Amino acid sequence: MGKEDLMDYIRECFAHSRPLGDTLHRNAMELFRQYMIVGGMPQAVKSYVNERDFDKVDHLKRNIMTYGNPP
């Protein structure tokens, strides 16, 4: 999702037991919420990263759960 710098900073803060700060923490939590909504399935994550469309992701997840693979 183009947030590699944020991930690097999170790793650095974690390694040194430092807090992120409110703004970066909010950004990280928003990304985490999106990930949780998408469901973590590789095809669903890829679809969301490419299209940013929760409806398409939901349809894809339902197809995966029903048929075992994307349409």
Number of C-alpha atoms within 10 A of each C-alpha: 10 7 10 9 9 15 12 11 13 18 12 13 14 12 9 9 9 10 11 16 9 9 9 14 14 12 13 17 12 12 14 12 12 16 16 12 14 25 15 13 15 10 17 23 21 15 17 20 15 10 11 15 12 15 11 14 23 16 13 20 22 14 14 16 10 10 10 10 12 14 8
